[in-house]
Amino acid sequence: MSRLIAVSRRAFGALVVLTLLPSLAHAHLGLRRSAPARGSRLAVAPTRIALWFTARPQLAFSRLRLIGPNSDIALGSIVADMADGFHADIPRVLAPGEYRVEWQTASADGHVARGEVAFVVEGASTTTVAPLVVREQNAPVPESHEGNSAYQGARWMEFVSLLVVLGALGFRHGVLPPLAARGVPTSDAGDRARRLGRSFLILYAVAACIRLYDESVAVHGTELALAPAELLPMVTTTLWGAGWALGLVGALALFLGWTVSPRSVVIGTPLALAGGLGMAMSPALSGHAASSRYVGLSIAFDVLHVTAASVWLGGLFMVLVAGMPAMRRVANDRDAVASLVNSFHPVALFCAPIVVIAGLGTTWLRVGAWSAMWGTPYGKTLLLKLGFFLLVAGMGAYNWLRARRRLNLGGVVGSFRVTASIELLFAAVILAVTTVLVTTPVPTEMIAHP
């Protein structure tokens, strides 16, 4: 039985590592229309270049380049426009000829998109200009992070750290206090969870730095990636930058809170909880939710979903790797483990409905129409996630109604470890599907709005 438990733990750890590795990302923003329009032939030279997108572009990520028949034409500063667009003035009159606009921008989730628009200013010298080769504007633009191992590794570290850290918070403040009220010693379990959480906070900070550098490379290029003049606006003027900074500041606050809490709970606990909230908000501010047209509601749903899922699944992980080993030091370890499990299950039962409700709210905002559930990659992946969630719910119900009851009646502790590990294995499959889901363009983002 002990060998089976060890194998189950290794399998779960390996599966979590594999499932949290992000898949190749997709572009979440596309060009909707432009002025001049693509392929247009103009009798009068334009005085500005204007572009409108399927989501709100971030100016700090945006670049425009106008290439003429003989050389580049300098443009004015990029200015935000109405209806999810921006423009830049052309300071001089364009001579007749063929021109090409190369653009780069990103939506609030930080995914960089690029493309070009060609047009002709007509005149006596343009009678022999070859027909323009025009590419479809709304075709998906390759995502700049695709195939970038550094970016993928950073995302993996970030996801793993978030799950463990928020799970440790829920374990320390939601599971252990009721257990201590029953007279079961909890200091060892709390210290184990805190030490494990602090180590993953360091991993989270490393991942954040790698992610910032990689985003800067995608926007500014390798040579300017570390230039303060480029980094500062990206962090301070975009929603992506706000989300990134909030996660890093939250991790620092949580680290300090856990460091202080053994000596001063009054200071350490509020600081730790505030830091955890900042980390929970970070994925929403730098992901799909930030580019939603209902940004406030979408962010609220995402924060609830991430927090509840992490407290539930990360808390169960903490029960296995921190709580149960600590209970071995208690005189009547079987009763102590039973009390630990009984203390965890109300937390799980509270979080599970929140995960479902927030997930349904997010689906409503992002899918847009029922046909998108089976007619788009996002919808099909969402249906797959729902199927695996039913398996997790079934295994959780078994652990709640059968395995926990046997443990309370004097059953073998190892048996519950096995069934709990199986529940986590099913949950890890959901994480795999979720990883695909969060890197797939949502149907409402791909709709061109007039």
N, C-alpha and C positions, 0 to 999 in steps of 0.2 A: 504493500500500500504506500509506503514512504517513497519507493522508487517511482510509482505512478504519479504521486503528487509532485515530485521533483521534475519529472518529464513534462507534466501538465504546465508547471510554472515556466519552464524553458520554452515550451511551445507557445505559450501565451505571450511571453516577452518577445520572441522572434516574430510572431504574427503582428503584434502591436508595432514593432519597428518597421515591418514591411508595409503595413496598411497606412501608417502615418507618413510614409514617403509620398510627397505630392506627385501626382501625375503631370504630364506635360500640360502647361497652362494654355488657355485660349484667349484670344482678344475679346474684350468685353465692350469695346467701343468701336463704332464704324462711322465713316463719313456719310452724311445723309444728303447734303447738297452743297453747292459752292457757287460763288459769284466772283469771277466768270464761271459759267457752267462748264462741265467737262465737254470737250470736243466742240466748243462754241467758236464761231467766227464773228469777230466784233468789228463793226464799221468805225466805232469810236473807242479809243484806248481807255481801259478801266483806270480808275483812280485809287482803287483799293482792292485787296484780296480778302474775301470773307468766306468762312467755312462754318457749316453747322453739322452737328454730330447726333448720334443716337443716344448719347448721355452727356452730362455736363462736363466739358473738358477742364482740366486744371492748368492755369496759365503757367505755373512754374515748370510744368512738364512739356510745354508747348514750344514748337519751333516752326518757322516758316522760311522758305528759301525760294526766291523767284529767279529762274534761269532763263536768260534771253538768247537770241540768236548768236551773240558773240561773247557774252559774259554774264555774271550774276548782277542782278539789280538790287541795290540796297532798299530795304523796306523800313517803315517806321515801326514803332513799338507795337507789340501785340496787345490788343485791348479786348476785354470781354464784350460779347454781344448778347442780345436777347435770344431766347429759344435755343439754348445750349450751343452757343457758337462763339467765335472770336474773329477779329479782323485786324489787318495792318494796312496802313496807307502806303500808296506808291508815290514817292515824292517828286518824280519827274514823269514827263509824258513818254509813253512807250512808243518806240518806232515800229513800223510794220514788221511782222515776222511771227515766228512760232515761239511760244513761251511754255514753260513747265513750272508748276508750283509743287515743291516737295514739302510735305507737312508731317509733323510729329506731334502727338499729344497723348494724354492718358486721362481716363476717368478717375473718379475719387478713389477707386480701389487700387490705383497705382499700376495697372497693366498698360504698358506702352503700345501704341498703335501708330503705324506709319503708312503713307501712301502718296500719291501724286495726282495732279489735275493738269491737263494740257489744254491750251486754247491758242487761237490765232488772232492777232490784230491785223486786219486786212488793209491793203494798200496796193499801189502799183507794183511793189516788189514782191508781193505774196502770190502772184498769179500762178507761179510754178511750185508752190509749196505742196509737198506730198500729203495725201490724206492722213489725218491724225489717227494713230492707233490708240484707242481709248479702252482702258480697263474698267470693269464694273466697279463702281465706287463702294457698293455695299458688300462686296466679297470680303470674307474674313481676312484680316491682316495678320501675318505671323507674329506671334507673341515673342517679345525680345528675350524672355527668360527661358524659352524652349531649349532643352538640352543642356542647360547650365547646371552643372553638378553642384557648384557652390550654392546657388539659389535653392536647389532641391534639398541639399543637406541642411541649410538654414531653416527652411520650412519644417523639415522633419524635427529638428531640435525644438523649434518653437511649439509645435503641436504636442509633442511628448511632454515638454516642460509644463505647458498650460494644464494638461490633464492631471499630472502628478501634483502640481502646486495647489490647484483649486480643490483637488480631492483631499489633500492634506489639511487644507483649511476647513472643509466640511467635516472631516474626521475629528479634528481637534475641538471644534466648536459646536458640532451637532451630534456626534456619536459619544464622545468621552464624558461630557458633563452628566448626562443621565446615568451613565455607567458608574461614575464616581458617587452619585447620589445613592446608589444601591450598596455602597461600601466596597466596591471592587477597586483595587489600586490601579490607577491610570497614568501615573507619572511616567513610567517607562514607555508605554505606548505613545504618549504625547511627545516625548523626547525623540523617539524613533521617527515619528512622522515629521517632526520639525527639522531634524537633521537631514532626512531624505529630501524634504521640500527645499531647504536651503541649497543643497547641492544642485538641484535642478533649476533654481533661480540663476545660478552662475551660468548654467548651460543656456538658459533663456537669454541672458545678456549677451553672450557670445553670438547666439543666433541673430539677435537684433542688430548687432554691429555688422555682421555679414550681410544681412538683408538690406541695410541702408546702403552699404557700399555697392551691392549688386544693382539696386534700384538706381543709384547715381550713375553707374556705368551704362545702364540701359537708356538713361535720359541724356547724359552729357558726354558719354564716351569715356574710355579708360584714362585719357590724359587729364581730363578735368574732373574725374570722379571724386577726388579728395579736395578739390578747391573750395575753400570756405564760401566764396562768393556764389557758388553753385549749390552747395549743400544747404546753406542756411535758408534760402527761399523755399527749397523743396520741403524742408521740415516745418517751417513756420507759416507758410501760406497755403498749404494744401491740406485737405482732410486726411489724406493718406499719411502725411507727416504728423498730423495731430494724433492719429491712431497709433503710429509707431512710437512717438514720444510718450504717450500715455502708458503704453505697455511697459516701456523701459523705466519710467519714473515709478510706475506701480510696482514693478519688480524690486526696485531699490527700496521703496517704502516697506514692502513686505519683508525683505531681507532684514532691514533695520528693526522692524517690529518683532520678528522672531528672535533677533539677537537680544533685544531689550526685555522681552516678555518674561524670561526666567527671573529677572530682578525687579521688574515693574510691570505688572499686568495692566495697570490703569493706562499706561502709555503704550505699551507694546501691542496689546490686542486691538485697539482702534486703528493704530497705524497699519497693522497687518491686514485687517479687514478692508481698509481703504485701498491699500495696495492691490489686494486681490480683485477688488471691483475694477480698478484701472486696467488690470491685465485682462479681465473678462470683457471689457469694452473694446480693447484694442483690435481683435479680429473683425468686429462689426464696422469700426471706423475705417479700416483699410481693406475691406472686402466688398462682396456683392451689396451689402446693406447700404454702404456709403454712396453707391451710384444709383440707388433706387429713387424713383420719383416721389415716393412716400418715405423719405429718408428717416424721419423721426420714429415712425411706427416700425419701420424695418429694423432700425438699430435696436429698438426696445425688444423686439422679438428675438433678434440674434443674441443679445446679451442674456436674456432669460434662457434661451436654448443652450448656449455654451455653458453657463453657470450651472444649470440644473443637471445637464448631462455629465459635467465634470465631477460635481459633488456626488452624483449617483455612481458612475462607473469608476472614477478615481477613488471615491470613498470605499467601494468594494475592494479595489486593489490594495488600499491601505489596510483594510481589515485583514487581508491575507498576509501582507508582507511586513506590517508594523504591529497590528493589534494581536494577532494570534501568537507570534513569537514572544511578545511581552507577557501574554497570559500564561505561558509555560512556566514563568517564574512564580506564579501564584500557587498557593498550597493546593487548592482544589481547582486544577487548571481546566477540567472539563466544564465545571459549572461557570467558571470565569469566561470561557469561550462562548458558552451558551448565552450568558448575559451580554457579551459583546455583540453577538449576532442579533439578539433581541433589541439592542439599542440602535443598531444600524438600520434595521428594516423599516422603522417609521420614517427615517430620513429618505430611504430609497422610495418608499411609497408616496412621500410628499413630492419628490423631484420628478418621478416618472410622468404624472399627468401634466406637469409644467412643460416637460420636454415635448409631449404630444401636442399640447395647445399652441406652444410657440412655434413648433414645426408646421402645424396647420396654417397658422397666421403667415409664416414666411412663404409657404406654398401659395397661398392666396395672392400675396403681393407679387410674386415672381413668375408664376406660371401664366396668369392672365386669362386663360381660357381652358376649359376642360379638354379640348382637342389637343392642347399642347402636352397633356399628360402622356399620351401615347404617340404623338406625332413629332416630338422633339427629343434630342439626346438627353436634355435636362429632365424632361418628364419621365422618360423610360428609366433613367437612373433613380429618380425619386420613387417610382413604383418598386424597383428592386430593393431600395432601402426599406420601404414599408414592409415588404415580405420578410426581410431579415429581422426587422423590429418585432414582428409577430413571434418569431422564434425566440428572441431574447425575452419578450414578455412571457411566453410560455415557460421558459426555463426559470425565470424569476418567480413566477407563480408556484412552480414546483418547489423551489428552495424555500419559499415563504410558507407554503401549506404543508409540505411533507418533510423536507430535509431539516428545516428548523424545528419542527415538532419532534422529530426523532432525536435531535440533539438535546432538546429540553427534557426528553424522557430518558436520558442517559445513553444516547447513541454514541458511536465512535466519532471523534472529532475529525479524523482523516476523511471520513465519508463526506462530511460537509465541505471540506476543502476541495474535494474532487468535483462535486456538483457546482460549487461556486466558481471554480476554475473553468468549467464548461460554460457557465453563463458569461464569463468574461471572454471566452473564445468566440462565442456568438456575437458579443458586443464588439469585439475587435473586427469582425467581418463588417459590421455596420460602419465602423470607422473607415474601413477601406472604401465602402460605397460612398460615404460622406466626403472623403478626400476627392473622389472623382466629381462629386456633385458641386463642391465649392470651386472647382477649377473648370467648370463647364458653363458656357454662356447661358444666361437665363433667357427664356422666351421673350419676356417683355423688354429686355435690352436689345433684342435683335429686330424689334419693330421700328420702322421709320415713321416718325410722327410728323405730320404736315405742319 
